[in-house]
Amino acid sequence: MAAVALTTTAAGTALAVGGQSKAPVEQICGTNDLSFKVTEKTQAGGYLLVTAKAKPGITCYLEGTIPSAAFGSSPDGQVAPIEQAVTETIKLSGSTAAYAGIDPKSTNDDHGREFDQLIIAVAGDEQGAISVNLPSPTLIDKPLSTNWHADPADAVPSSS
């Protein structure tokens, strides 16, 4: 019987049978597998577009749920879902990206706090959360988020 070995690399887990390596096993994205970027958009009254891409050499699948995200530790800074159902899973590799839209202020008043960073993680990987700089200080009060989407047009938040 041939020797079987599993090797974990940045690209996933590779299976080696009899000394010959097979292609990496594709994996669910963890926070440390991704790089994140936040941009300001003016559409829909203004929102933050979060772009997630797999780091070089990684191929992973990002589930169509909301990002686990918050602005500070206040309950009013915790991002809540806009969408009620899970959307399609997105395969991330190379230049392929996933997008989530965050409405930073879902209230219709002048209340809130300004933040210059977003704390973000893949849902289920909150222990790996990282801070991402916002393009500018942003007033936050009861933020809402879309799920991850393959098309940035689908990530425009709408609370209707």
KOLDREN-913207 format. One record per residue: x, y, z of N, C-alpha, C in turn; chain; residue number from 1; residue in one letter. Coordinates in steps of 0.05 Angstrom, whole numbers, plus 5000, padded with zeros to 4 digits. Layout:
KOLDREN-913207
+------+------+------+------+------+------+------+------+------+-------+------+------+
!  n_u !  n_v !  n_w ! ca_u ! ca_v ! ca_w !  c_u !  c_v !  c_w ! chain ! resi ! resn !
+------+------+------+------+------+------+------+------+------+-------+------+------+
!    X !    Y !    Z !    X !    Y !    Z !    X !    Y !    Z !     A !  NUM !    A !
...
+------+------+------+------+------+------+------+------+------+-------+------+------+
end
This chain:
KOLDREN-913207
+------+------+------+------+------+------+------+------+------+-------+------+------+
!  n_u !  n_v !  n_w ! ca_u ! ca_v ! ca_w !  c_u !  c_v !  c_w ! chain ! resi ! resn !
+------+------+------+------+------+------+------+------+------+-------+------+------+
! 5017 ! 4977 ! 5000 ! 5000 ! 5000 ! 5000 ! 5018 ! 5025 ! 5000 !     A !    1 !    M !
! 5011 ! 5045 ! 4984 ! 5027 ! 5069 ! 4981 ! 5023 ! 5087 ! 5006 !     A !    2 !    A !
! 5044 ! 5101 ! 5013 ! 5043 ! 5120 ! 5035 ! 5026 ! 5143 ! 5028 !     A !    3 !    A !
! 5009 ! 5153 ! 5047 ! 4991 ! 5175 ! 5043 ! 4999 ! 5197 ! 5063 !     A !    4 !    V !
! 5002 ! 5221 ! 5054 ! 5009 ! 5244 ! 5072 ! 4993 ! 5268 ! 5064 !     A !    5 !    A !
! 4985 ! 5283 ! 5085 ! 4971 ! 5308 ! 5081 ! 4990 ! 5331 ! 5087 !     A !    6 !    L !
! 4992 ! 5351 ! 5070 ! 5009 ! 5374 ! 5075 ! 4992 ! 5399 ! 5073 !     A !    7 !    T !
! 4993 ! 5416 ! 5093 ! 4978 ! 5441 ! 5093 ! 4996 ! 5463 ! 5083 !     A !    8 !    T !
! 4987 ! 5477 ! 5063 ! 5003 ! 5500 ! 5052 ! 4985 ! 5524 ! 5051 !     A !    9 !    T !
! 4995 ! 5547 ! 5043 ! 4979 ! 5571 ! 5040 ! 4957 ! 5567 ! 5020 !     A !   10 !    A !
! 4960 ! 5549 ! 5002 ! 4940 ! 5545 ! 4981 ! 4919 ! 5524 ! 4989 !     A !   11 !    A !
! 4922 ! 5512 ! 5012 ! 4903 ! 5492 ! 5021 ! 4917 ! 5467 ! 5030 !     A !   12 !    G !
! 4903 ! 5445 ! 5032 ! 4914 ! 5420 ! 5041 ! 4919 ! 5402 ! 5016 !     A !   13 !    T !
! 4944 ! 5394 ! 5013 ! 4951 ! 5377 ! 4990 ! 4953 ! 5348 ! 4999 !     A !   14 !    A !
! 4944 ! 5330 ! 4982 ! 4945 ! 5302 ! 4988 ! 4968 ! 5290 ! 4972 !     A !   15 !    L !
! 4986 ! 5275 ! 4986 ! 5008 ! 5262 ! 4972 ! 5004 ! 5232 ! 4975 !     A !   16 !    A !
! 5004 ! 5218 ! 4953 ! 5001 ! 5189 ! 4953 ! 5026 ! 5177 ! 4940 !     A !   17 !    V !
! 5040 ! 5160 ! 4954 ! 5063 ! 5148 ! 4943 ! 5085 ! 5168 ! 4935 !     A !   18 !    G !
! 5086 ! 5191 ! 4950 ! 5106 ! 5211 ! 4944 ! 5098 ! 5231 ! 4923 !     A !   19 !    G !
! 5076 ! 5226 ! 4909 ! 5067 ! 5245 ! 4888 ! 5045 ! 5263 ! 4900 !     A !   20 !    Q !
! 5049 ! 5289 ! 4898 ! 5030 ! 5309 ! 4908 ! 5007 ! 5313 ! 4889 !     A !   21 !    S !
! 4983 ! 5315 ! 4900 ! 4959 ! 5321 ! 4885 ! 4952 ! 5351 ! 4888 !     A !   22 !    K !
! 4933 ! 5361 ! 4873 ! 4925 ! 5389 ! 4875 ! 4914 ! 5395 ! 4903 !     A !   23 !    A !
! 4917 ! 5421 ! 4911 ! 4907 ! 5428 ! 4937 ! 4877 ! 5424 ! 4939 !     A !   24 !    P !
! 4868 ! 5417 ! 4963 ! 4840 ! 5414 ! 4969 ! 4829 ! 5442 ! 4974 !     A !   25 !    V !
! 4807 ! 5448 ! 4961 ! 4795 ! 5475 ! 4964 ! 4782 ! 5477 ! 4992 !     A !   26 !    E !
! 4782 ! 5501 ! 5002 ! 4775 ! 5505 ! 5030 ! 4755 ! 5528 ! 5033 !     A !   27 !    Q !
! 4742 ! 5529 ! 5056 ! 4725 ! 5552 ! 5063 ! 4744 ! 5574 ! 5071 !     A !   28 !    I !
! 4738 ! 5599 ! 5063 ! 4755 ! 5622 ! 5070 ! 4755 ! 5627 ! 5100 !     A !   29 !    C !
! 4778 ! 5632 ! 5111 ! 4781 ! 5642 ! 5137 ! 4790 ! 5671 ! 5135 !     A !   30 !    G !
! 4788 ! 5686 ! 5156 ! 4796 ! 5714 ! 5155 ! 4824 ! 5718 ! 5146 !     A !   31 !    T !
! 4843 ! 5701 ! 5156 ! 4871 ! 5703 ! 5149 ! 4877 ! 5695 ! 5120 !     A !   32 !    N !
! 4858 ! 5684 ! 5105 ! 4861 ! 5677 ! 5077 ! 4856 ! 5701 ! 5059 !     A !   33 !    D !
! 4844 ! 5723 ! 5070 ! 4834 ! 5745 ! 5054 ! 4848 ! 5771 ! 5060 !     A !   34 !    L !
! 4847 ! 5789 ! 5040 ! 4854 ! 5817 ! 5044 ! 4829 ! 5833 ! 5040 !     A !   35 !    S !
! 4825 ! 5854 ! 5056 ! 4801 ! 5870 ! 5055 ! 4808 ! 5899 ! 5048 !     A !   36 !    F !
! 4789 ! 5912 ! 5034 ! 4792 ! 5940 ! 5027 ! 4764 ! 5952 ! 5030 !     A !   37 !    K !
! 4763 ! 5977 ! 5041 ! 4738 ! 5991 ! 5044 ! 4739 ! 6017 ! 5028 !     A !   38 !    V !
! 4718 ! 6021 ! 5012 ! 4716 ! 6046 ! 4997 ! 4688 ! 6059 ! 5002 !     A !   39 !    T !
! 4687 ! 6085 ! 5000 ! 4662 ! 6100 ! 5003 ! 4648 ! 6102 ! 4977 !     A !   40 !    E !
! 4622 ! 6097 ! 4978 ! 4605 ! 6099 ! 4954 ! 4582 ! 6119 ! 4960 !     A !   41 !    K !
! 4573 ! 6134 ! 4940 ! 4552 ! 6154 ! 4944 ! 4524 ! 6144 ! 4937 !     A !   42 !    T !
! 4523 ! 6122 ! 4923 ! 4497 ! 6110 ! 4915 ! 4481 ! 6103 ! 4940 !     A !   43 !    Q !
! 4455 ! 6103 ! 4938 ! 4437 ! 6094 ! 4960 ! 4441 ! 6110 ! 4985 !     A !   44 !    A !
! 4447 ! 6136 ! 4983 ! 4450 ! 6153 ! 5006 ! 4478 ! 6151 ! 5019 !     A !   45 !    G !
! 4496 ! 6136 ! 5007 ! 4523 ! 6133 ! 5017 ! 4526 ! 6107 ! 5033 !     A !   46 !    G !
! 4547 ! 6092 ! 5027 ! 4552 ! 6067 ! 5041 ! 4582 ! 6060 ! 5038 !     A !   47 !    Y !
! 4590 ! 6040 ! 5053 ! 4618 ! 6030 ! 5052 ! 4618 ! 6004 ! 5036 !     A !   48 !    L !
! 4634 ! 6002 ! 5016 ! 4636 ! 5977 ! 5001 ! 4661 ! 5962 ! 5010 !     A !   49 !    L !
! 4657 ! 5939 ! 5021 ! 4679 ! 5922 ! 5031 ! 4686 ! 5902 ! 5009 !     A !   50 !    V !
! 4711 ! 5902 ! 5000 ! 4720 ! 5883 ! 4980 ! 4739 ! 5863 ! 4993 !     A !   51 !    T !
! 4733 ! 5837 ! 4988 ! 4750 ! 5816 ! 4999 ! 4762 ! 5800 ! 4976 !     A !   52 !    A !
! 4789 ! 5796 ! 4977 ! 4802 ! 5780 ! 4957 ! 4820 ! 5759 ! 4971 !     A !   53 !    K !
! 4823 ! 5736 ! 4959 ! 4841 ! 5716 ! 4970 ! 4870 ! 5726 ! 4967 !     A !   54 !    A !
! 4885 ! 5720 ! 4988 ! 4914 ! 5727 ! 4987 ! 4928 ! 5710 ! 4966 !     A !   55 !    K !
! 4951 ! 5719 ! 4955 ! 4965 ! 5704 ! 4934 ! 4969 ! 5675 ! 4942 !     A !   56 !    P !
! 4963 ! 5657 ! 4923 ! 4967 ! 5629 ! 4926 ! 4944 ! 5614 ! 4940 !     A !   57 !    G !
! 4923 ! 5629 ! 4947 ! 4901 ! 5617 ! 4962 ! 4876 ! 5616 ! 4944 !     A !   58 !    I !
! 4863 ! 5593 ! 4944 ! 4836 ! 5591 ! 4932 ! 4818 ! 5581 ! 4954 !     A !   59 !    T !
! 4796 ! 5596 ! 4958 ! 4777 ! 5589 ! 4980 ! 4749 ! 5597 ! 4972 !     A !   60 !    C !
! 4730 ! 5587 ! 4988 ! 4702 ! 5593 ! 4983 ! 4692 ! 5610 ! 5006 !     A !   61 !    Y !
! 4679 ! 5633 ! 4999 ! 4667 ! 5651 ! 5019 ! 4637 ! 5648 ! 5018 !     A !   62 !    L !
! 4626 ! 5640 ! 5040 ! 4597 ! 5635 ! 5042 ! 4582 ! 5661 ! 5040 !     A !   63 !    E !
! 4558 ! 5660 ! 5028 ! 4542 ! 5684 ! 5023 ! 4526 ! 5693 ! 5048 !     A !   64 !    G !
! 4541 ! 5698 ! 5069 ! 4529 ! 5709 ! 5094 ! 4541 ! 5737 ! 5098 !     A !   65 !    T !
! 4532 ! 5751 ! 5118 ! 4543 ! 5778 ! 5123 ! 4571 ! 5774 ! 5135 !     A !   66 !    I !
! 4588 ! 5795 ! 5130 ! 4614 ! 5794 ! 5145 ! 4609 ! 5798 ! 5174 !     A !   67 !    P !
! 4625 ! 5787 ! 5191 ! 4624 ! 5792 ! 5219 ! 4639 ! 5818 ! 5223 !     A !   68 !    S !
! 4625 ! 5840 ! 5228 ! 4638 ! 5866 ! 5228 ! 4626 ! 5883 ! 5250 !     A !   69 !    A !
! 4643 ! 5902 ! 5259 ! 4635 ! 5921 ! 5280 ! 4652 ! 5946 ! 5279 !     A !   70 !    A !
! 4641 ! 5967 ! 5289 ! 4656 ! 5992 ! 5292 ! 4658 ! 5996 ! 5323 !     A !   71 !    F !
! 4681 ! 5991 ! 5334 ! 4684 ! 5993 ! 5363 ! 4669 ! 5971 ! 5377 !     A !   72 !    G !
! 4666 ! 5974 ! 5404 ! 4654 ! 5953 ! 5420 ! 4625 ! 5959 ! 5428 !     A !   73 !    S !
! 4614 ! 5982 ! 5421 ! 4587 ! 5989 ! 5428 ! 4567 ! 5972 ! 5412 !     A !   74 !    S !
! 4545 ! 5965 ! 5425 ! 4524 ! 5950 ! 5410 ! 4513 ! 5965 ! 5386 !     A !   75 !    P !
! 4514 ! 5992 ! 5387 ! 4504 ! 6008 ! 5364 ! 4524 ! 6008 ! 5341 !     A !   76 !    D !
! 4548 ! 5997 ! 5345 ! 4568 ! 5994 ! 5324 ! 4570 ! 5967 ! 5312 !     A !   77 !    G !
! 4555 ! 5948 ! 5323 ! 4554 ! 5920 ! 5313 ! 4538 ! 5919 ! 5287 !     A !   78 !    Q !
! 4550 ! 5908 ! 5266 ! 4536 ! 5907 ! 5240 ! 4515 ! 5885 ! 5240 !     A !   79 !    V !
! 4491 ! 5892 ! 5232 ! 4468 ! 5873 ! 5231 ! 4461 ! 5867 ! 5201 !     A !   80 !    A !
! 4448 ! 5845 ! 5196 ! 4441 ! 5838 ! 5168 ! 4418 ! 5854 ! 5157 !     A !   81 !    P !
! 4420 ! 5860 ! 5130 ! 4398 ! 5871 ! 5115 ! 4383 ! 5848 ! 5102 !     A !   82 !    I !
! 4398 ! 5830 ! 5090 ! 4386 ! 5807 ! 5075 ! 4378 ! 5785 ! 5094 !     A !   83 !    E !
! 4356 ! 5772 ! 5088 ! 4345 ! 5752 ! 5105 ! 4354 ! 5724 ! 5099 !     A !   84 !    Q !
! 4363 ! 5719 ! 5075 ! 4372 ! 5692 ! 5066 ! 4401 ! 5692 ! 5059 !     A !   85 !    A !
! 4413 ! 5668 ! 5059 ! 4441 ! 5665 ! 5051 ! 4442 ! 5666 ! 5021 !     A !   86 !    V !
! 4462 ! 5680 ! 5010 ! 4465 ! 5682 ! 4981 ! 4486 ! 5662 ! 4972 !     A !   87 !    T !
! 4492 ! 5661 ! 4946 ! 4511 ! 5641 ! 4935 ! 4539 ! 5643 ! 4947 !     A !   88 !    E !
! 4552 ! 5620 ! 4949 ! 4580 ! 5619 ! 4958 ! 4597 ! 5628 ! 4934 !     A !   89 !    T !
! 4619 ! 5643 ! 4941 ! 4636 ! 5655 ! 4920 ! 4664 ! 5642 ! 4922 !     A !   90 !    I !
! 4674 ! 5632 ! 4899 ! 4701 ! 5621 ! 4898 ! 4720 ! 5644 ! 4894 !     A !   91 !    K !
! 4739 ! 5648 ! 4913 ! 4758 ! 5670 ! 4911 ! 4786 ! 5658 ! 4905 !     A !   92 !    L !
! 4798 ! 5670 ! 4885 ! 4825 ! 5663 ! 4876 ! 4835 ! 5684 ! 4857 !     A !   93 !    S !
! 4860 ! 5691 ! 4858 ! 4871 ! 5711 ! 4840 ! 4857 ! 5738 ! 4843 !     A !   94 !    G !
! 4847 ! 5748 ! 4821 ! 4835 ! 5775 ! 4822 ! 4805 ! 5774 ! 4828 !     A !   95 !    S !
! 4793 ! 5751 ! 4831 ! 4764 ! 5748 ! 4837 ! 4759 ! 5760 ! 4865 !     A !   96 !    T !
! 4738 ! 5776 ! 4867 ! 4732 ! 5789 ! 4893 ! 4703 ! 5783 ! 4901 !     A !   97 !    A !
! 4698 ! 5787 ! 4927 ! 4671 ! 5787 ! 4938 ! 4666 ! 5814 ! 4950 !     A !   98 !    A !
! 4641 ! 5822 ! 4951 ! 4634 ! 5849 ! 4959 ! 4611 ! 5848 ! 4979 !     A !   99 !    Y !
! 4613 ! 5865 ! 5000 ! 4591 ! 5869 ! 5019 ! 4588 ! 5899 ! 5022 !     A !  100 !    A !
! 4563 ! 5908 ! 5023 ! 4557 ! 5937 ! 5027 ! 4548 ! 5942 ! 5056 !     A !  101 !    G !
! 4560 ! 5961 ! 5069 ! 4552 ! 5968 ! 5096 ! 4540 ! 5996 ! 5097 !     A !  102 !    I !
! 4515 ! 5998 ! 5105 ! 4502 ! 6024 ! 5110 ! 4511 ! 6032 ! 5138 !     A !  103 !    D !
! 4528 ! 6053 ! 5140 ! 4540 ! 6059 ! 5167 ! 4520 ! 6071 ! 5187 !     A !  104 !    P !
! 4498 ! 6082 ! 5177 ! 4480 ! 6096 ! 5195 ! 4451 ! 6090 ! 5185 !     A !  105 !    K !
! 4438 ! 6071 ! 5198 ! 4411 ! 6063 ! 5190 ! 4390 ! 6080 ! 5204 !     A !  106 !    S !
! 4398 ! 6098 ! 5222 ! 4379 ! 6115 ! 5236 ! 4376 ! 6142 ! 5221 !     A !  107 !    T !
! 4353 ! 6155 ! 5226 ! 4347 ! 6181 ! 5212 ! 4350 ! 6204 ! 5232 !     A !  108 !    N !
! 4372 ! 6206 ! 5245 ! 4377 ! 6228 ! 5264 ! 4406 ! 6236 ! 5263 !     A !  109 !    D !
! 4414 ! 6254 ! 5281 ! 4442 ! 6263 ! 5281 ! 4459 ! 6248 ! 5301 !     A !  110 !    D !
! 4449 ! 6227 ! 5313 ! 4463 ! 6211 ! 5333 ! 4484 ! 6193 ! 5320 !     A !  111 !    H !
! 4503 ! 6184 ! 5336 ! 4523 ! 6165 ! 5326 ! 4550 ! 6173 ! 5336 !     A !  112 !    G !
! 4570 ! 6157 ! 5329 ! 4598 ! 6163 ! 5336 ! 4615 ! 6160 ! 5311 !     A !  113 !    R !
! 4636 ! 6176 ! 5309 ! 4654 ! 6173 ! 5286 ! 4675 ! 6152 ! 5291 !     A !  114 !    E !
! 4680 ! 6136 ! 5270 ! 4701 ! 6116 ! 5272 ! 4718 ! 6118 ! 5247 !     A !  115 !    F !
! 4743 ! 6109 ! 5250 ! 4761 ! 6109 ! 5226 ! 4771 ! 6081 ! 5220 !     A !  116 !    D !
! 4760 ! 6061 ! 5234 ! 4767 ! 6033 ! 5228 ! 4743 ! 6015 ! 5230 !     A !  117 !    Q !
! 4744 ! 5994 ! 5215 ! 4723 ! 5973 ! 5216 ! 4737 ! 5947 ! 5225 !     A !  118 !    L !
! 4725 ! 5934 ! 5245 ! 4735 ! 5908 ! 5254 ! 4720 ! 5887 ! 5238 !     A !  119 !    I !
! 4734 ! 5870 ! 5224 ! 4720 ! 5851 ! 5206 ! 4732 ! 5823 ! 5207 !     A !  120 !    I !
! 4715 ! 5804 ! 5203 ! 4723 ! 5776 ! 5202 ! 4702 ! 5761 ! 5184 !     A !  121 !    A !
! 4711 ! 5738 ! 5175 ! 4692 ! 5719 ! 5162 ! 4674 ! 5708 ! 5184 !     A !  122 !    V !
! 4648 ! 5708 ! 5179 ! 4629 ! 5697 ! 5199 ! 4638 ! 5669 ! 5207 !     A !  123 !    A !
! 4640 ! 5665 ! 5233 ! 4649 ! 5639 ! 5244 ! 4679 ! 5640 ! 5251 !     A !  124 !    G !
! 4693 ! 5660 ! 5242 ! 4722 ! 5663 ! 5248 ! 4728 ! 5689 ! 5263 !     A !  125 !    D !
! 4710 ! 5696 ! 5281 ! 4713 ! 5721 ! 5296 ! 4739 ! 5723 ! 5312 !     A !  126 !    E !
! 4751 ! 5701 ! 5319 ! 4777 ! 5701 ! 5334 ! 4799 ! 5713 ! 5316 !     A !  127 !    Q !
! 4795 ! 5711 ! 5290 ! 4815 ! 5721 ! 5271 ! 4810 ! 5750 ! 5261 !     A !  128 !    G !
! 4791 ! 5764 ! 5274 ! 4783 ! 5791 ! 5265 ! 4807 ! 5809 ! 5262 !     A !  129 !    A !
! 4806 ! 5827 ! 5242 ! 4826 ! 5846 ! 5237 ! 4814 ! 5874 ! 5235 !     A !  130 !    I !
! 4830 ! 5895 ! 5237 ! 4821 ! 5922 ! 5234 ! 4828 ! 5932 ! 5206 !     A !  131 !    S !
! 4809 ! 5945 ! 5193 ! 4814 ! 5957 ! 5166 ! 4808 ! 5986 ! 5168 !     A !  132 !    V !
! 4826 ! 6003 ! 5158 ! 4822 ! 6032 ! 5158 ! 4799 ! 6039 ! 5139 !     A !  133 !    N !
! 4783 ! 6058 ! 5148 ! 4762 ! 6070 ! 5131 ! 4775 ! 6092 ! 5115 !     A !  134 !    L !
! 4763 ! 6099 ! 5092 ! 4774 ! 6120 ! 5075 ! 4775 ! 6147 ! 5090 !     A !  135 !    P !
! 4755 ! 6152 ! 5107 ! 4754 ! 6177 ! 5123 ! 4737 ! 6171 ! 5148 !     A !  136 !    S !
! 4739 ! 6188 ! 5169 ! 4722 ! 6184 ! 5192 ! 4693 ! 6183 ! 5184 !     A !  137 !    P !
! 4678 ! 6163 ! 5194 ! 4651 ! 6158 ! 5186 ! 4632 ! 6157 ! 5210 !     A !  138 !    T !
! 4610 ! 6171 ! 5208 ! 4590 ! 6171 ! 5229 ! 4575 ! 6144 ! 5229 !     A !  139 !    L !
! 4575 ! 6130 ! 5252 ! 4564 ! 6103 ! 5254 ! 4541 ! 6103 ! 5274 !     A !  140 !    I !
! 4518 ! 6091 ! 5267 ! 4496 ! 6086 ! 5285 ! 4479 ! 6064 ! 5274 !     A !  141 !    D !
! 4480 ! 6041 ! 5287 ! 4465 ! 6017 ! 5280 ! 4469 ! 6010 ! 5250 !     A !  142 !    K !
! 4494 ! 6003 ! 5243 ! 4501 ! 5996 ! 5215 ! 4488 ! 5970 ! 5206 !     A !  143 !    P !
! 4482 ! 5969 ! 5180 ! 4470 ! 5945 ! 5168 ! 4488 ! 5936 ! 5145 !     A !  144 !    L !
! 4489 ! 5910 ! 5140 ! 4506 ! 5899 ! 5118 ! 4491 ! 5880 ! 5101 !     A !  145 !    S !
! 4499 ! 5880 ! 5075 ! 4490 ! 5860 ! 5057 ! 4507 ! 5835 ! 5061 !     A !  146 !    T !
! 4499 ! 5813 ! 5049 ! 4516 ! 5789 ! 5048 ! 4539 ! 5794 ! 5029 !     A !  147 !    N !
! 4557 ! 5775 ! 5028 ! 4578 ! 5776 ! 5007 ! 4566 ! 5769 ! 4981 !     A !  148 !    W !
! 4574 ! 5784 ! 4960 ! 4564 ! 5780 ! 4933 ! 4587 ! 5780 ! 4913 !     A !  149 !    H !
! 4584 ! 5766 ! 4890 ! 4604 ! 5766 ! 4869 ! 4604 ! 5792 ! 4853 !     A !  150 !    A !
! 4581 ! 5805 ! 4852 ! 4577 ! 5830 ! 4836 ! 4574 ! 5853 ! 4856 !     A !  151 !    D !
! 4591 ! 5874 ! 4853 ! 4588 ! 5897 ! 4872 ! 4560 ! 5911 ! 4870 !     A !  152 !    P !
! 4547 ! 5909 ! 4847 ! 4520 ! 5921 ! 4845 ! 4500 ! 5907 ! 4863 !     A !  153 !    A !
! 4505 ! 5882 ! 4869 ! 4487 ! 5867 ! 4887 ! 4492 ! 5874 ! 4916 !     A !  154 !    D !
! 4514 ! 5888 ! 4922 ! 4522 ! 5894 ! 4950 ! 4513 ! 5922 ! 4958 !     A !  155 !    A !
! 4497 ! 5935 ! 4942 ! 4487 ! 5962 ! 4950 ! 4466 ! 5958 ! 4971 !     A !  156 !    V !
! 4470 ! 5969 ! 4995 ! 4451 ! 5964 ! 5017 ! 4425 ! 5980 ! 5013 !     A !  157 !    P !
! 4403 ! 5966 ! 5018 ! 4377 ! 5978 ! 5016 ! 4361 ! 5967 ! 5039 !     A !  158 !    S !
! 4352 ! 5984 ! 5057 ! 4337 ! 5974 ! 5080 ! 4307 ! 5970 ! 5075 !     A !  159 !    S !
! 4299 ! 5973 ! 5049 ! 4271 ! 5969 ! 5042 ! 4265 ! 5941 ! 5036 !     A !  160 !    S !
+------+------+------+------+------+------+------+------+------+-------+------+------+
end
